[in-house]
Amino acid sequence: MIIIFATPEDVETAFYEAIARADLVALMSVWADDEEIVCIHPTGQRLTGADAIRESWRSIFANNPRLMVRLSRGVRWNGMLLSVHNVVETLYIGEERKPHGPMLATNVFQRGANGWRLLSHHSSTAADRNLANSDSADEGSTKTPRTLH
């Protein structure tokens, strides 16, 4: 069964919820049906294609079955067929209360015949270690979306 995502935000929510559940099937269902999908983890390795991305996440979930990512400080550019979100990710592993990160992530979404899908996810360690803490008053808030021309 193919899930139709009506908005890029729906895809992004499903992606991070799948990570929190360590649900590889759900995680892979958000990706575009394209041979050139790309995932770059904070380690810096570029993974291209569904097989490489699936195996990477399988390994991550095997080693860290409980991950939770809190998003903040989102900036979005939206178009009819393409949407780009840049967010700050704060990672929580297992029962640890101490956050890991912050990390900067760029998620690129594409609208196709089966709704919106994730085309690229690129996460890297942020140089500004206080980035996650600087927005505690507006946790989870996003800036006004911009339209792509």
Backbone as ProteinMPNN parsed JSONL, in Angstrom:
{"seq_chain_A": "MIIIFATPEDVETAFYEAIARADLVALMSVWADDEEIVCIHPTGQRLTGADAIRESWRSIFANNPRLMVRLSRGVRWNGMLLSVHNVVETLYIGEERKPHGPMLATNVFQRGANGWRLLSHHSSTAADRNLANSDSADEGSTKTPRTLH", "coords_chain_A": {"N_chain_A": [[0.837, -1.18, 0.0], [0.614, 2.14, -0.913], [1.43, 5.105, 0.653], [0.024, 8.273, 0.538], [1.374, 11.382, 0.744], [0.255, 14.503, 1.562], [1.486, 16.949, 1.93], [4.76, 18.528, 2.135], [5.422, 18.822, 4.815], [3.998, 16.754, 6.01], [5.439, 14.556, 5.091], [7.931, 15.051, 6.269], [7.271, 14.902, 8.998], [6.462, 12.194, 9.137], [8.905, 10.969, 8.498], [10.636, 11.641, 10.696], [9.134, 10.549, 12.78], [9.225, 7.853, 12.105], [11.929, 7.383, 12.538], [11.994, 7.715, 15.329], [10.534, 5.486, 16.097], [12.135, 3.499, 15.184], [11.472, 2.318, 12.787], [12.018, 0.84, 9.996], [10.677, 0.191, 7.594], [8.603, 2.109, 7.471], [10.218, 4.389, 7.429], [11.557, 4.128, 4.977], [9.417, 4.377, 3.279], [8.882, 7.05, 2.93], [10.619, 8.092, 1.111], [11.435, 9.3, -2.183], [10.639, 7.645, -5.245], [13.149, 7.13, -6.79], [16.222, 6.681, -8.376], [18.305, 8.299, -7.643], [18.08, 9.292, -5.022], [19.281, 10.836, -2.025], [21.116, 10.579, 0.977], [22.758, 12.055, 3.61], [24.538, 11.505, 6.386], [25.534, 12.819, 9.646], [28.143, 11.908, 9.816], [29.238, 12.35, 7.392], [29.322, 10.752, 5.14], [28.133, 10.214, 1.874], [25.219, 8.752, 0.802], [23.74, 7.109, -1.843], [20.804, 6.219, -3.474], [18.162, 3.833, -2.836], [18.855, 1.293, -1.723], [21.393, 1.639, -0.454], [20.742, 3.646, 1.378], [18.742, 2.385, 2.903], [20.223, 0.247, 4.082], [22.039, 1.676, 5.628], [20.357, 2.986, 7.516], [19.271, 0.708, 8.665], [21.481, -0.316, 10.019], [21.957, 1.816, 11.796], [19.601, 1.744, 13.364], [19.91, -0.801, 14.472], [22.045, -0.444, 16.174], [21.252, 1.7, 17.745], [18.406, 1.622, 18.927], [16.556, 3.392, 20.015], [15.896, 6.432, 19.185], [15.328, 9.898, 19.198], [14.393, 12.774, 17.57], [14.391, 16.171, 17.904], [12.997, 18.892, 16.319], [13.751, 22.24, 15.388], [13.735, 25.804, 14.779], [13.037, 26.075, 12.006], [13.346, 26.757, 8.538], [11.692, 27.354, 5.578], [11.303, 26.768, 2.099], [8.964, 26.849, -0.338], [7.56, 25.364, -3.229], [5.643, 24.541, -6.185], [6.343, 21.954, -7.033], [8.6, 21.316, -5.652], [10.133, 21.429, -2.457], [12.039, 22.839, 0.141], [13.42, 22.308, 3.251], [15.112, 23.648, 5.979], [16.392, 22.77, 8.997], [17.049, 22.73, 12.565], [18.336, 20.017, 14.201], [17.993, 18.232, 17.186], [19.274, 15.599, 18.866], [18.248, 12.81, 20.747], [19.306, 10.003, 22.481], [18.306, 6.801, 23.295], [17.664, 6.419, 26.736], [18.978, 8.636, 27.552], [19.144, 11.888, 28.861], [20.601, 13.975, 28.126], [21.086, 16.032, 25.399], [22.209, 15.406, 22.025], [24.14, 17.025, 19.627], [23.825, 20.407, 18.519], [22.486, 19.612, 15.242], [22.525, 20.555, 11.835], [20.093, 20.291, 9.385], [19.075, 19.643, 6.08], [16.263, 19.092, 4.268], [14.94, 17.904, 1.323], [12.123, 17.948, -0.668], [9.974, 16.404, -3.061], [7.25, 16.718, -5.273], [5.216, 14.325, -6.739], [3.566, 11.815, -8.758], [2.613, 10.209, -6.703], [2.107, 11.901, -4.562], [3.855, 13.943, -2.128], [7.351, 13.396, -1.539], [10.433, 12.457, 0.067], [13.433, 13.58, -1.189], [16.056, 14.198, -0.641], [18.112, 14.083, 2.226], [20.139, 15.782, 4.345], [22.288, 15.913, 6.921], [24.315, 17.562, 9.253], [26.871, 18.236, 11.678], [26.45, 21.088, 13.668], [28.3, 24.108, 13.718], [27.909, 26.045, 15.622], [27.489, 25.433, 18.8], [25.589, 26.275, 20.612], [23.26, 26.624, 19.289], [20.926, 24.979, 19.414], [20.039, 25.53, 21.979], [19.475, 28.207, 21.933], [16.944, 28.762, 21.105], [14.961, 28.036, 22.882], [12.653, 29.246, 23.817], [10.937, 29.363, 21.634], [10.505, 26.696, 20.846], [10.315, 24.293, 18.362], [9.113, 26.014, 16.614], [8.636, 27.572, 13.408], [9.967, 29.516, 10.734], [8.296, 31.812, 8.536], [7.135, 30.256, 5.621], [8.793, 30.404, 2.452], [8.242, 31.071, -0.989], [9.278, 29.121, -3.716], [10.591, 30.124, -6.816]], "CA_chain_A": [[0.0, 0.0, 0.0], [1.379, 3.382, -1.022], [0.915, 6.215, 1.446], [0.078, 9.549, -0.165], [1.643, 12.507, 1.627], [-0.353, 15.682, 0.946], [2.357, 18.118, 2.052], [6.123, 18.214, 2.561], [5.423, 18.724, 6.276], [3.541, 15.395, 6.327], [6.577, 13.654, 4.828], [8.945, 15.311, 7.291], [6.76, 14.335, 10.254], [6.53, 10.726, 9.022], [10.318, 10.6, 8.509], [11.174, 11.703, 12.053], [8.395, 9.592, 13.603], [9.78, 6.53, 11.785], [13.208, 7.307, 13.25], [11.7, 7.529, 16.754], [10.03, 4.115, 16.283], [13.097, 2.589, 14.55], [10.633, 1.613, 11.821], [12.708, 0.946, 8.716], [9.697, 0.164, 6.497], [7.977, 3.437, 7.423], [11.233, 5.357, 7.042], [11.822, 4.016, 3.54], [8.203, 4.73, 2.523], [8.807, 8.496, 2.702], [11.58, 8.479, 0.08], [11.002, 9.328, -3.578], [10.958, 6.465, -6.048], [14.136, 7.686, -7.703], [17.526, 6.052, -8.141], [19.269, 9.298, -7.2], [17.83, 9.857, -3.705], [20.55, 11.02, -1.32], [21.097, 10.772, 2.422], [24.082, 12.319, 4.163], [24.508, 11.512, 7.846], [26.553, 13.718, 10.207], [29.489, 11.369, 9.595], [29.722, 12.922, 6.149], [29.27, 9.841, 4.0], [26.975, 10.382, 1.006], [24.589, 7.506, 0.38], [22.887, 7.346, -2.995], [19.951, 5.096, -3.826], [17.378, 3.243, -1.751], [19.549, 0.185, -1.063], [22.428, 2.176, 0.436], [20.07, 4.374, 2.455], [18.091, 1.376, 3.751], [21.23, -0.479, 4.865], [22.586, 2.612, 6.598], [19.383, 3.142, 8.599], [19.164, -0.586, 9.348], [22.624, -0.348, 10.934], [21.721, 2.817, 12.843], [18.562, 1.229, 14.258], [20.446, -1.97, 15.185], [22.95, 0.048, 17.219], [20.563, 2.718, 18.555], [16.993, 1.412, 18.627], [15.711, 4.459, 20.54], [16.362, 7.761, 18.802], [14.287, 10.893, 19.065], [14.955, 13.998, 17.021], [13.553, 17.355, 18.092], [13.274, 19.896, 15.288], [13.489, 23.633, 15.743], [14.286, 26.854, 13.912], [12.845, 25.704, 10.612], [13.203, 27.718, 7.45], [11.128, 26.572, 4.473], [11.071, 27.339, 0.781], [7.973, 25.969, -0.943], [7.151, 25.547, -4.61], [4.601, 23.605, -6.624], [6.864, 20.595, -7.185], [9.799, 21.141, -4.836], [10.136, 22.148, -1.194], [13.293, 22.665, 0.863], [13.332, 22.673, 4.668], [16.355, 23.632, 6.738], [16.001, 22.705, 10.407], [18.032, 22.343, 13.568], [17.987, 18.748, 14.826], [18.597, 17.884, 18.461], [19.119, 14.144, 18.951], [18.241, 12.154, 22.052], [19.576, 8.584, 22.267], [17.87, 5.943, 24.388], [17.134, 7.08, 27.929], [19.809, 9.794, 27.888], [18.457, 13.171, 28.883], [21.521, 14.932, 27.526], [20.922, 16.051, 23.947], [23.366, 15.347, 21.138], [23.972, 18.02, 18.576], [22.81, 20.386, 17.478], [22.851, 19.33, 13.866], [21.757, 21.274, 10.822], [19.616, 19.348, 8.378], [18.324, 20.137, 4.936], [15.402, 18.065, 3.69], [14.401, 18.329, 0.035], [10.933, 17.164, -0.996], [9.531, 16.507, -4.457], [5.876, 16.263, -5.477], [5.069, 13.499, -7.93], [2.289, 11.134, -8.952], [2.185, 9.636, -5.426], [2.192, 12.925, -3.525], [5.171, 14.451, -1.761], [8.318, 12.407, -1.073], [11.762, 12.956, 0.419], [14.406, 13.384, -2.253], [17.388, 14.306, -0.061], [18.247, 14.449, 3.645], [21.546, 16.045, 4.625], [22.445, 16.362, 8.301], [25.718, 17.728, 9.64], [27.073, 18.862, 12.977], [26.459, 22.546, 13.611], [29.484, 24.733, 14.304], [27.435, 26.791, 16.787], [26.997, 24.447, 19.767], [24.475, 26.849, 21.365], [22.148, 26.814, 18.372], [19.735, 24.299, 19.911], [19.591, 26.154, 23.214], [19.138, 29.613, 21.741], [15.562, 28.938, 20.692], [14.107, 27.286, 23.796], [11.365, 29.921, 23.972], [10.051, 29.03, 20.524], [10.82, 25.326, 20.455], [9.451, 23.718, 17.339], [8.543, 27.017, 15.724], [9.27, 27.692, 12.101], [9.812, 30.817, 10.096], [7.314, 31.828, 7.468], [7.63, 29.627, 4.394], [9.013, 31.229, 1.266], [7.857, 30.384, -2.209], [10.315, 28.953, -4.737], [10.154, 30.618, -8.125]], "C_chain_A": [[0.885, 1.247, 0.0], [0.68, 4.463, -0.209], [1.079, 7.488, 0.629], [0.279, 10.649, 0.872], [1.175, 13.78, 0.927], [0.557, 16.903, 0.972], [3.778, 17.672, 2.393], [6.218, 18.052, 4.083], [4.958, 17.34, 6.723], [4.67, 14.382, 6.145], [7.614, 13.805, 5.938], [8.524, 14.722, 8.641], [6.87, 12.816, 10.235], [7.973, 10.23, 9.093], [10.854, 10.561, 9.945], [10.418, 10.782, 13.016], [8.903, 8.171, 13.351], [11.13, 6.333, 12.475], [12.949, 7.02, 14.729], [11.217, 6.113, 17.056], [11.023, 3.063, 15.788], [12.372, 1.703, 13.542], [11.216, 1.806, 10.415], [11.739, 0.972, 7.538], [9.04, 1.539, 6.353], [8.975, 4.491, 6.964], [11.471, 5.313, 5.531], [10.607, 4.42, 2.697], [8.107, 6.226, 2.236], [9.695, 8.95, 1.542], [10.949, 8.436, -1.309], [11.423, 8.036, -4.275], [11.897, 6.918, -7.164], [15.482, 7.049, -7.378], [18.532, 7.013, -7.532], [18.917, 9.931, -5.856], [19.138, 9.86, -2.915], [20.297, 11.228, 0.167], [22.535, 10.966, 2.885], [23.926, 12.445, 5.675], [25.587, 12.462, 8.365], [27.983, 13.2, 10.054], [30.08, 11.833, 8.277], [29.673, 12.012, 4.944], [27.996, 10.072, 3.199], [26.488, 9.023, 0.547], [23.628, 7.827, -0.752], [22.115, 6.084, -3.318], [19.32, 4.452, -2.606], [18.124, 2.137, -1.013], [20.586, 0.683, -0.058], [21.799, 2.887, 1.628], [19.416, 3.391, 3.428], [19.108, 0.669, 4.642], [21.847, 0.409, 5.942], [21.647, 2.76, 7.796], [19.189, 1.829, 9.354], [20.279, -0.702, 10.396], [22.438, 0.634, 12.09], [20.702, 2.292, 13.844], [19.05, 0.018, 15.052], [21.327, -1.539, 16.358], [22.298, 1.03, 18.187], [19.057, 2.603, 18.323], [16.075, 2.527, 19.135], [16.347, 5.808, 20.248], [15.162, 8.696, 18.737], [14.959, 12.17, 18.595], [13.946, 15.124, 17.234], [13.969, 18.372, 17.036], [12.954, 21.283, 15.82], [14.06, 24.53, 14.657], [14.193, 26.515, 12.433], [12.732, 26.893, 9.685], [12.752, 26.902, 6.25], [10.993, 27.405, 3.217], [10.154, 26.368, 0.061], [7.671, 26.356, -2.383], [6.093, 24.522, -4.964], [5.093, 22.156, -6.65], [8.059, 20.289, -6.296], [9.675, 21.983, -3.563], [11.434, 21.826, -0.464], [13.092, 23.164, 2.289], [14.725, 22.601, 5.272], [15.959, 23.734, 8.198], [17.209, 22.442, 11.29], [17.507, 21.059, 14.206], [18.723, 18.623, 16.154], [18.266, 16.423, 18.698], [19.187, 13.678, 20.399], [18.354, 10.654, 21.805], [19.168, 7.803, 23.513], [17.249, 6.73, 25.52], [17.941, 8.31, 28.323], [18.986, 11.08, 27.843], [19.319, 14.262, 28.251], [21.364, 14.896, 26.004], [22.263, 15.942, 23.217], [23.109, 16.348, 20.016], [24.331, 19.386, 19.111], [23.393, 20.021, 16.113], [21.976, 20.18, 12.955], [21.356, 20.265, 9.761], [18.863, 20.089, 7.29], [17.58, 18.955, 4.34], [14.785, 18.628, 2.421], [13.277, 17.377, -0.341], [10.502, 17.442, -2.43], [8.093, 15.997, -4.537], [5.798, 15.512, -6.797], [3.695, 12.861, -7.98], [1.734, 10.563, -7.653], [2.325, 10.628, -4.278], [3.627, 13.362, -3.281], [6.039, 13.329, -1.226], [9.646, 13.105, -0.777], [12.74, 12.592, -0.689], [15.826, 13.383, -1.691], [17.289, 14.714, 1.403], [19.737, 14.595, 3.907], [21.641, 16.635, 6.026], [23.925, 16.463, 8.63], [25.789, 18.438, 10.986], [27.155, 20.375, 12.805], [27.711, 23.087, 14.286], [29.112, 25.482, 15.581], [26.772, 25.824, 17.753], [25.806, 24.957, 20.557], [23.22, 27.014, 20.522], [20.866, 26.186, 18.897], [19.183, 24.982, 21.146], [19.097, 27.579, 23.019], [17.687, 29.839, 21.382], [14.587, 28.245, 21.636], [12.742, 27.943, 23.969], [10.412, 29.606, 22.837], [10.386, 27.667, 19.959], [9.803, 24.836, 19.442], [8.874, 24.738, 16.383], [9.302, 27.052, 14.411], [9.075, 29.111, 11.59], [8.787, 30.695, 8.974], [7.89, 31.191, 6.216], [7.807, 30.639, 3.27], [8.652, 30.403, 0.059], [9.04, 30.309, -3.159], [9.768, 29.449, -6.062], [10.731, 29.775, -9.232]], "O_chain_A": [[1.792, 1.378, 0.822], [-0.517, 4.7, -0.37], [2.153, 7.748, 0.088], [-0.545, 10.825, 1.77], [1.638, 14.099, -0.168], [0.422, 17.796, 0.135], [3.977, 16.562, 2.886], [7.002, 17.241, 4.578], [5.466, 16.807, 7.71], [4.83, 13.466, 6.951], [8.112, 12.816, 6.477], [9.336, 14.115, 9.339], [7.321, 12.215, 11.21], [8.238, 9.183, 9.684], [11.452, 9.569, 10.362], [11.008, 10.284, 13.975], [8.998, 7.373, 14.284], [11.436, 5.236, 12.942], [13.617, 6.17, 15.318], [11.461, 5.593, 18.145], [10.787, 1.866, 15.952], [12.623, 0.501, 13.455], [10.943, 2.801, 9.742], [11.964, 1.707, 6.576], [8.935, 2.069, 5.247], [8.623, 5.388, 6.197], [11.574, 6.357, 4.887], [10.757, 4.767, 1.525], [7.323, 6.632, 1.379], [9.543, 10.066, 1.046], [10.048, 7.64, -1.573], [12.434, 7.425, -3.93], [11.495, 7.068, -8.318], [15.83, 6.902, -6.206], [19.526, 6.571, -6.956], [19.409, 11.02, -5.562], [19.995, 8.998, -3.112], [19.386, 11.956, 0.562], [23.412, 10.154, 2.592], [23.275, 13.361, 6.176], [26.465, 12.869, 7.605], [28.933, 13.976, 10.153], [31.288, 11.725, 8.063], [29.954, 12.452, 3.83], [26.903, 10.121, 3.764], [27.244, 8.238, -0.025], [22.792, 8.723, -0.626], [22.695, 5.004, -3.424], [19.855, 4.511, -1.499], [18.033, 2.054, 0.212], [20.643, 0.191, 1.069], [22.269, 2.747, 2.757], [19.529, 3.553, 4.643], [18.872, 0.512, 5.84], [22.143, -0.058, 7.042], [22.078, 2.671, 8.946], [18.964, 1.843, 10.564], [20.038, -1.137, 11.522], [22.735, 0.304, 13.239], [20.92, 2.387, 15.052], [18.638, -0.169, 16.197], [21.349, -2.19, 17.403], [22.746, 1.172, 19.325], [18.488, 3.413, 17.591], [14.918, 2.596, 18.72], [17.227, 6.265, 20.977], [14.094, 8.307, 18.263], [15.97, 12.595, 19.153], [12.797, 15.037, 16.8], [15.153, 18.672, 16.882], [12.016, 21.474, 16.595], [14.763, 24.083, 13.751], [15.169, 26.655, 11.697], [12.104, 27.901, 10.007], [13.353, 25.875, 5.933], [10.623, 28.578, 3.257], [10.504, 25.205, -0.136], [7.543, 27.537, -2.707], [5.695, 23.72, -4.118], [4.34, 21.238, -6.326], [8.484, 19.138, -6.195], [9.174, 23.106, -3.596], [11.877, 20.678, -0.452], [12.653, 24.292, 2.51], [15.435, 21.61, 5.097], [15.27, 24.674, 8.595], [18.254, 21.991, 10.822], [16.377, 21.015, 14.693], [19.924, 18.877, 16.237], [17.093, 16.05, 18.726], [20.056, 14.09, 21.167], [17.593, 10.092, 21.017], [19.611, 8.091, 24.624], [16.411, 7.603, 25.297], [17.628, 8.96, 29.319], [18.231, 11.319, 26.9], [18.827, 15.331, 27.89], [21.497, 13.835, 25.393], [23.306, 16.338, 23.736], [21.986, 16.484, 19.53], [25.083, 19.491, 20.079], [24.597, 20.107, 15.872], [20.827, 20.481, 13.278], [22.181, 19.48, 9.295], [18.118, 21.033, 7.552], [18.181, 17.951, 3.958], [14.18, 19.7, 2.438], [13.449, 16.158, -0.335], [10.645, 18.553, -2.941], [7.756, 14.971, -3.945], [6.251, 15.995, -7.835], [2.765, 13.321, -7.317], [0.518, 10.441, -7.505], [2.626, 10.237, -3.151], [4.5, 13.17, -4.127], [5.553, 12.421, -0.551], [9.938, 14.183, -1.295], [12.853, 11.428, -1.073], [16.697, 12.668, -2.188], [16.489, 15.575, 1.771], [20.506, 13.653, 3.715], [21.136, 17.728, 6.283], [24.699, 15.557, 8.322], [24.866, 19.155, 11.372], [27.839, 20.876, 11.913], [28.131, 22.569, 15.321], [29.909, 25.548, 16.518], [25.621, 25.435, 17.552], [25.068, 24.153, 21.127], [22.209, 27.508, 21.021], [19.809, 26.814, 18.828], [17.968, 25.01, 21.34], [18.37, 28.101, 23.865], [17.23, 30.982, 21.353], [13.482, 27.899, 21.219], [11.763, 27.249, 24.243], [9.199, 29.582, 23.043], [10.534, 27.5, 18.748], [8.593, 24.952, 19.64], [8.202, 24.362, 15.423], [10.451, 26.619, 14.319], [8.134, 29.806, 11.973], [8.464, 29.594, 8.529], [8.994, 31.532, 5.79], [7.053, 31.607, 3.162], [8.746, 29.176, 0.082], [9.726, 31.306, -3.385], [8.605, 29.212, -6.386], [10.474, 30.038, -10.407]]}, "name": "protein", "num_of_chains": 1, "seq": "MIIIFATPEDVETAFYEAIARADLVALMSVWADDEEIVCIHPTGQRLTGADAIRESWRSIFANNPRLMVRLSRGVRWNGMLLSVHNVVETLYIGEERKPHGPMLATNVFQRGANGWRLLSHHSSTAADRNLANSDSADEGSTKTPRTLH"}
